[in-house]
Amino acid sequence: MSNKSLIIIIVILILLLISGAVGALWYIQKQDAPKSEQGKVEKQVNPQDETLSEIGPLYPLTPITVNLKTADEKDTYLIATLSLELDDKLLSNELDDKNAVIRDEIILILSNKTLEDVSSELGKQKICEEIKNKLNSMLSDGEIRNVYIVKFIIQ
């Protein structure tokens, strides 16, 4: 190999290293940019954004099974296990006393939904909000902050 060929190969390798370094630097800066801009944007409240220490006491419910509404009369089942986030642990006593009524209200809400209503993330969020609002209207010892879906099976 001549000296001229060796110099060309070395120059090409140096150019590749430089372009790789520039590409890596650009990628890292691109990843950090949204984080720095996050503080400028108004943050929407979302239960999933809470840290674990901010989540209140949880009240787990046993699984609920309902038939979903369908246009073609085909049997479609939903099995949902929910957990209620409480504003105060004392509210669990009232929930224990009203367990049958709470389950009944949740069953009424879920059984009026279609497969399309429960399939999307937005649909699930709307259902959780509807359940929270309905149950809060029935409670007197506190309120439910959030409804969490622990298990969600559609058959």
C-alpha positions, 0 to 999 in steps of 0.5 A, a space after each residue: 500500500 502506498 503512502 497516498 492510500 494510507 493517508 486517504 484511509 486515515 482521513 476517511 476514518 477521522 471524518 467518520 469519527 468526527 461525524 459520529 461524534 457530531 451525530 451523537 452530540 446532536 442526538 443527546 441534545 435532542 433528547 434533553 430539549 423536551 425536558 427543559 421545555 417541559 417546565 414552560 408548558 402547562 402540565 395537565 393533571 393525570 393520575 399516572 403522573 403522580 409519584 407513589 408518595 403522593 398517591 392516597 390510600 387505595 381501596 381494592 375492589 374484587 373483579 367485576 364481570 359485565 356483558 358489553 353492549 353490542 349491535 350484533 347480539 354477540 356475547 362480549 364480556 368485560 372483566 375489570 378489577 379496579 382500585 379506588 384512591 381515597 383522600 382519607 383512609 377513614 373513607 374505607 369504612 364507608 366504602 365497606 358499608 356501601 360495597 354492594 351499592 358501589 359494585 352495583 353502580 360500577 356494573 350499571 356504568 360498565 354494562 352500558 358501554 360498547 366494545 368501542 367505548 372500552 377499547 381505547 385509552 381515552 375511553 378507559 379514562 372517561 369510564 374511570 372519571 364517570 365512576 369516580 364522579 358517580 361514587 363521589 356523589 354518594 359518599 359523605 365521609 370523604 371523596 375518591 381521588 382517582 379510579 385505577 384499572 388493575 385488570 381489564 380483560 375483554 372476551 
